């Protein structure tokens, strides 16, 4: 049985949807405090940052607090530092950044 093209695309999109919404925000916050807080403001009460490193709230706003877009931007080598996030770590950090839209 052949499925209509629209239905086939809908099923394919569901099967390939990102799991970013399933990221663990608590794990993402801990990872951000360890890896990212050296340069970025990662929490509302933190006030030290490197001038060129935007606060996580700004990063979240840039990506519209869209976890999928954040994961895409976070995976792989970091532009300024000598480390990269694996997908699961990026999903956790994206989940944390997405919580900042309501926390600040």
C-alpha positions as CSV (number, residue, x, y, z in Angstrom):
1,X,0.0,0.0,0.0
2,X,1.4,3.4,-1.0
3,X,0.9,6.3,1.4
4,X,0.1,9.8,0.1
5,X,3.2,12.0,-0.2
6,X,2.0,14.4,2.6
7,X,1.4,11.6,5.0
8,X,4.8,10.0,4.1
9,X,6.6,13.3,4.8
10,X,4.7,13.7,8.1
11,X,5.7,10.3,9.3
12,X,9.3,10.8,8.3
13,X,9.4,14.1,10.2
14,X,8.0,12.5,13.3
15,X,10.6,9.7,13.1
16,X,13.5,12.1,12.6
17,X,12.3,14.8,15.1
18,X,15.0,15.9,17.5
19,X,15.0,14.6,21.1
20,X,16.2,18.0,22.3
21,X,12.9,18.5,24.2
22,X,13.9,15.4,26.1
23,X,17.2,16.9,27.2
24,X,17.8,17.0,31.0
25,X,17.9,20.7,32.0
26,X,19.5,19.9,35.4
27,X,22.4,18.0,33.7
28,X,22.7,20.8,31.2
29,X,23.0,23.4,33.9
30,X,25.7,21.4,35.7
31,X,27.6,21.0,32.4
32,X,27.2,24.7,31.7
33,X,28.6,25.6,35.1
34,X,31.6,23.4,34.5
35,X,32.4,24.0,30.8
36,X,30.7,27.3,29.9
37,X,30.7,29.6,33.0
38,X,34.4,30.3,32.4
39,X,33.3,32.7,29.6
40,X,29.5,32.9,29.6
41,X,27.0,34.0,32.2
42,X,25.0,30.7,32.5
43,X,22.9,31.6,35.6
44,X,20.8,34.7,36.5
45,X,23.0,35.5,39.6
46,X,26.4,35.0,37.9
47,X,28.1,38.3,36.9
48,X,31.5,37.4,35.5
49,X,32.0,36.8,31.8
50,X,34.4,37.3,29.0
51,X,33.4,40.4,27.0
52,X,32.9,38.5,23.7
53,X,30.9,35.6,25.2
54,X,27.2,36.3,25.3
55,X,25.2,35.3,28.3
56,X,23.1,32.1,27.9
57,X,19.9,34.3,28.0
58,X,21.1,36.1,24.9
59,X,22.0,32.8,23.2
60,X,18.6,31.5,24.0
61,X,16.9,34.6,22.6
62,X,19.0,34.4,19.4
63,X,17.7,30.9,18.8
64,X,14.2,31.7,20.0
65,X,14.6,29.3,22.8
66,X,14.2,26.5,20.2
67,X,16.0,23.5,21.6
68,X,16.5,22.0,18.1
69,X,18.3,25.1,16.8
70,X,20.3,25.3,20.0
71,X,21.4,21.6,19.7
72,X,22.4,22.2,16.1
73,X,24.5,25.2,17.2
74,X,26.1,23.4,20.2
75,X,27.1,20.1,18.7
76,X,30.7,19.9,17.6
77,X,33.8,22.0,18.3
78,X,33.3,25.2,20.2
79,X,34.6,28.2,18.3
80,X,36.7,29.6,21.0
81,X,37.5,26.7,23.3
82,X,39.2,23.4,22.8
83,X,36.2,21.2,23.5
84,X,33.0,20.1,21.8
85,X,29.7,18.8,23.1
86,X,28.3,15.4,22.1
87,X,24.7,15.4,21.0
88,X,23.3,14.2,24.3
89,X,25.3,16.9,26.1
90,X,24.1,19.5,23.6
91,X,20.5,18.4,24.2
92,X,20.9,18.8,28.0
93,X,22.5,22.3,27.6
94,X,19.8,23.3,25.1
95,X,17.1,22.1,27.6
96,X,18.7,24.3,30.3
97,X,19.0,27.3,28.1
98,X,15.4,26.9,27.1
99,X,14.4,27.2,30.8
100,X,16.0,30.6,31.0
101,X,13.2,32.1,29.0
102,X,11.0,31.9,32.0
103,X,13.6,32.1,34.8
104,X,15.1,35.6,34.2
